[in-house]
């Protein structure tokens, strides 16, 4: 089953300047996550304008049907952070419930979890 990484492409971190930046921080992060996820089975990436976590930019969501979903934030749009997001999403895809044991979390993902959501009921 596919685990989706939804990246807020409108995120702007403190100090973002429309006059000097060619892209939002969210667009930069989305580009990096898309690149990091190339060739990964069971991972898909999509962009969404505004996950409503503006004070915690950059934000992403990790979701899959029938599994716990997570919102994460306060990422710097770096290759290291993008790789960690993709690695965590890959682990999420492998787990039946979406719960990844803490000891398996990539270090750069720790401290970025904002919310956890139960799966939607089938009925």
N, C-alpha and C positions, 0 to 999 in steps of 0.2 A: 504494500500500500504506500502511496506517495505521501511524504511529509512536505508541506508547503512552508516556505519562508516568505513572509510578506514584509516588504521593506517600505517604510514610509519615505516617499521620495520628495516630500516637502519639508522635512526636518532641516532646521537651521540652528546650529549651536551658537552659544554666546560668542560675539565677535564676528559673526558672519556679515559680510558686506556685499550688498547687491552690486555695487559699482566695480568691485574688484574680483568677485567670484563669478566664474563662468557657469557654475552649477550649484545647486543647494548641497549641503552636506549629505542629505538623504540620497540625492542622485549619485554622488560620489560613492557612498556606501553601497548603494544598489549595484553600481557597476562592479565594485570589488567582490560583492557576494555572488553576482552572476558569474564572474570569471572563476571564482573559487569553486563554484558548484559544477562547472563543466565536467561532463563525464561521470558524475556521481549518479548512481542508480537510486531510485526511490526519493530523489530530491527535486523539487521544482521551486522556482523563484518567481514571484510576481511583485509588481510595484503597486502601491496604493497611496493616493494623496491624502495624507493626514490620518494618523492613528490616534490623534488627540493626546499625545504625550509631549507636547511642545517644550515643557520645562525639563524633559529628560532626553532630549535629542542626543543621538540618533536612535530611533526606535525600530524594532522588528517584532513580528509575531511568528510563532512556530505552531503549526496546526496539522492535524490529520484526522480523517473521519474515525470516530469511535475512540479517540485517544484524548488524554489531557492536552490542553493547549496552553501556551505560555506567551506572555508579552515581556520583552526585555528592552532596556533602554540605557541611556547614558554611554553610548559607544562613541569613541573617536572613529571616524571613517578611515581605518587603516587596513592594510592587507592582513595583519595579524588578527585583528578583530573579525574580519570577514571569514578567514579560515576557521576561527573558533566557532563562529555561528554555524557554518556549514558542517563542521565536525559534530557539533552538538545535534544539529538536525539529522545527521546520518545516524547517530545513536538513537535519537527519538524514533526514527523510522524502524529501527531494529527491535525496539521494545514493544511488547504486546499492548501495554497500557499507555505508552508514551513517557513513562517515568524512567529517567536515566539515573542510576545510582550516583550519588554525589562524587564518589571516588573516581568516577569515569569522566566527570565534566572536564573539558579543556580549561586550563587555568584562566585564560583571558575572558571566559564567560562568567566566571564567579563574580558575584556582586552586582550583576546586571539584571537579575530577575525582578520584575515589577508585579506581575499577577500570574495566577494559574487558574484556568477555567476547566470545569468538567466537560466531558463530551456532551453534545446535544443528545437528548433521548430519541430513540427511533419512533416512539409513539407520542 
